[in-house]
Amino acid sequence: MNSEAIPYECSHRGKRFIHNGHLIIHMKIHTGERLHKCNQCDKAFTRNGDLCRHKKIHTGEKLYQCNKCDKTFSLNGNLIRHLGTHTGKKPYQCNQCDKAFSQNSVLITHIRTHIGEKPYQCNQCDNTFSLNCNLIQHLRTHTWKKSKQCNQCDKTFSLNGYLIRHLRTHTGEKPYQCNQCDKAFSKNNHLIRHQMTHTEEKPYQCNKCDKFFSEMIVLKDI
């Protein structure tokens, strides 16, 4: 079909439409206008179709059935990603170890174990976590009885593992040893950050200039 038969053209990408109304809807992608708002959360969308798909998250409607197992999904994209678990294909390769994953989101989560990134912050203390599920598990500790008493101070803990980590502040124990120098650390995430000084890896970029840093804490101090 020639361009005269499709008269309405997008000024950004050159995409053409038969009806002006379709062009108007398309232009919202470029302007960022989101008139279609969800009535159950604060999300909004440029297209009504995107809103309809989003609402399935709230209703629990799952129309997309996996033909390999009994799992169902509310979004077709989620089904497509799930199918990769059956094929055994793992196209997402970690560039810091030999592990590979079927989904990019899983790779992103895995990379946090290398760089020590912990984006999930507890709103009741200063603990942070690399996985949201770990944060959820931790939040339960604030409602549990703290029966684990430190024998050197008055602090108490809900889990024995937390008590063990705390005791290192008294004993000075540093079980996490760097395999490239003689430094040791009381916490594993401190060791991970330290090891970047050997590899010169700098994953954290300043959003005000082009500088990179090996530790997030350095970036926060700028």
C-alpha positions in Angstrom: 0.0 0.0 0.0 1.5 3.4 -1.0 1.9 6.4 1.3 -1.0 8.3 -0.2 -3.3 5.5 1.0 -1.9 5.9 4.5 -1.9 9.6 5.0 -1.2 10.1 8.7 2.5 10.0 9.5 4.3 10.0 12.9 6.8 12.9 13.0 9.1 10.9 15.2 9.5 7.5 13.5 7.8 7.9 10.2 5.2 5.3 11.0 2.0 5.8 9.0 -1.7 5.3 9.9 -4.9 5.2 7.9 -6.9 7.0 10.5 -5.9 10.1 12.4 -7.3 8.7 15.6 -4.8 5.9 15.4 -2.0 8.4 15.0 -3.2 10.4 18.0 -3.1 7.2 20.2 0.3 6.3 18.8 1.8 9.8 19.6 1.1 9.3 23.3 4.0 6.8 23.3 6.3 9.7 22.4 4.8 12.3 24.7 4.6 10.0 27.7 0.9 10.9 28.3 -0.8 8.2 30.3 -4.6 8.7 30.5 -5.5 5.1 31.1 -5.2 4.7 34.9 -5.7 1.6 37.0 -8.4 1.9 39.6 -6.7 -0.5 41.9 -3.1 0.9 42.1 -1.2 4.0 41.0 -0.1 2.7 37.6 -1.2 4.4 34.3 -0.7 3.5 30.6 -0.7 5.2 27.3 -3.0 2.6 25.7 -6.2 1.0 27.0 -5.0 -2.5 25.8 -2.0 -2.2 28.1 -4.2 -1.2 31.0 -6.5 -4.3 30.3 -3.5 -6.6 30.4 -2.3 -5.0 33.6 -5.7 -5.5 35.4 -5.2 -9.2 35.1 -2.6 -8.9 37.8 -5.2 -7.7 40.2 -8.0 -10.1 39.1 -5.7 -13.1 39.0 -7.0 -14.0 35.5 -4.5 -16.3 33.8 -5.5 -17.1 30.2 -2.1 -18.2 28.9 -1.5 -21.9 29.5 1.9 -23.6 29.2 1.6 -26.6 26.8 4.5 -28.4 28.7 3.2 -28.2 32.2 0.1 -27.0 34.2 1.3 -23.5 34.8 -0.8 -20.5 33.6 0.1 -16.8 33.3 -1.7 -13.5 33.1 0.6 -12.1 30.5 1.8 -13.8 27.2 5.3 -12.3 27.7 5.5 -14.2 31.1 4.5 -17.4 29.3 7.2 -16.9 26.7 9.8 -16.4 29.3 8.6 -19.5 31.2 8.8 -21.7 28.1 12.5 -21.2 28.1 12.8 -23.3 31.3 11.5 -26.3 29.3 13.8 -25.9 26.3 16.9 -25.9 28.5 18.3 -22.9 26.6 20.2 -20.4 28.7 21.1 -17.5 26.5 21.8 -15.1 29.4 25.5 -15.6 30.4 27.1 -14.1 33.4 30.2 -12.2 32.5 31.8 -12.8 35.8 31.4 -16.6 36.2 30.4 -19.6 34.1 26.7 -19.5 35.1 24.0 -19.0 32.5 20.2 -18.4 32.8 17.1 -18.8 30.7 15.7 -15.4 31.8 17.4 -12.0 31.8 15.7 -11.0 35.0 17.3 -14.0 36.8 20.7 -13.0 35.4 20.3 -9.5 36.8 19.5 -10.9 40.2 22.5 -13.2 40.0 24.9 -10.4 39.1 24.1 -8.8 42.5 25.9 -11.6 44.2 29.1 -10.5 42.4 28.8 -6.7 42.9 27.3 -6.8 46.4 24.3 -4.6 45.3 21.4 -4.8 47.8 18.5 -2.6 46.5 15.9 -3.9 49.0 15.9 -1.8 52.2 14.1 -2.8 55.4 11.8 0.0 56.5 12.3 -0.9 60.2 16.1 -1.1 60.4 19.2 -0.5 58.2 19.5 -4.0 56.8 19.5 -4.3 53.0 19.1 -7.3 50.7 19.9 -8.4 47.2 16.7 -10.3 46.8 13.1 -9.2 47.6 12.3 -12.6 49.0 15.1 -12.2 51.5 13.7 -8.9 52.6 10.3 -10.4 53.1 11.8 -13.1 55.2 13.7 -10.6 57.2 10.6 -8.4 57.9 9.1 -11.3 59.8 11.9 -11.1 62.3 10.6 -7.7 63.5 7.4 -9.4 64.6 9.0 -12.5 66.0 10.1 -12.7 69.6 13.8 -11.9 70.1 14.9 -14.8 72.3 18.6 -15.0 71.2 20.5 -13.0 73.8 24.1 -11.7 73.3 26.2 -12.8 76.3 28.4 -9.7 76.0 25.8 -6.9 75.7 22.0 -6.4 76.1 21.1 -6.9 72.4 18.7 -9.7 71.4 17.9 -11.3 68.1 15.1 -13.4 66.6 17.4 -15.7 64.6 20.6 -17.5 65.7 22.3 -16.4 62.4 21.8 -12.7 63.3 23.3 -13.4 66.8 26.3 -15.1 65.3 27.0 -12.2 63.0 26.6 -9.7 65.9 29.0 -11.6 68.1 31.8 -10.9 65.5 31.5 -7.2 66.5 32.8 -8.3 70.0 35.2 -11.0 69.0 36.6 -9.3 65.9 36.3 -12.6 64.0 36.7 -12.2 60.2 35.9 -15.5 58.5 35.7 -14.1 54.9 39.2 -14.1 53.6 40.3 -12.5 50.3 42.0 -15.0 48.0 44.2 -12.4 46.5 45.6 -10.6 49.5 45.7 -11.0 53.3 42.6 -8.9 54.1 39.6 -10.6 55.8 36.1 -9.4 56.6 33.3 -10.1 59.1 30.6 -10.0 56.4 30.6 -11.7 53.0 29.2 -8.6 51.1 32.2 -6.6 52.4 34.5 -9.2 50.9 32.7 -9.0 47.6 33.1 -5.2 47.4 36.7 -5.5 48.4 37.4 -8.0 45.6 36.5 -5.4 43.1 39.6 -3.4 44.0 41.6 -6.3 42.5 39.6 -6.7 39.4 39.2 -2.9 39.0 35.5 -3.5 38.3 33.5 -0.3 38.7 29.8 -1.1 38.1 28.3 2.1 39.8 28.1 5.2 37.5 27.4 8.7 38.7 24.2 10.1 37.2 25.8 13.6 37.1 29.0 12.8 35.3 30.7 9.9 33.5 32.7 8.6 36.4 32.4 5.0 37.7 33.0 3.6 41.2 33.6 0.1 42.6 31.4 0.8 45.7 28.0 2.4 45.9 28.9 4.1 49.2 31.6 6.1 47.4 29.0 7.3 44.9 26.6 8.3 47.7 29.2 10.5 49.3 29.7 12.6 46.2 
